[in-house]
Amino acid sequence: MDTLAVFRSRSEALKIYNLLKKNHIVCSTVSTPAKLGVGCGISVIFGSTSTEAVKALIVQSGVISFVGFFRR
């Protein structure tokens, strides 16, 4: 199952995307589903098995626009 990381800032979503790629975490950017009703319109999607690593990188990066994780 995939997980979406949703952000309120497009630039911070792309910052995390690039950070995950740099750390060899398979991911891509996708449009945030409208039904979630949150975010900037861009989310980062990755395999659920990487959630803890992604969470740690988000905290370390200092990103403040992170909304949360959603299962897809």
HELIX and SHEET records of a PDB file:
HELIX    1   1 ARG A   10  LYS A   22  1                                  13    
HELIX    2   2 ALA A   34  LEU A   36  5                                   3    
HELIX    3   3 SER A   48  SER A   50  5                                   3    
HELIX    4   4 THR A   51  SER A   61  1                                  11    
SHEET    1   A 4 CYS A  27  SER A  31  0                                        
SHEET    2   A 4 ILE A  42  GLY A  47 -1                                        
SHEET    3   A 4 ASP A   2  PHE A   7 -1                                        
SHEET    4   A 4 PHE A  66  ARG A  71 -1                                        
END                                                                             
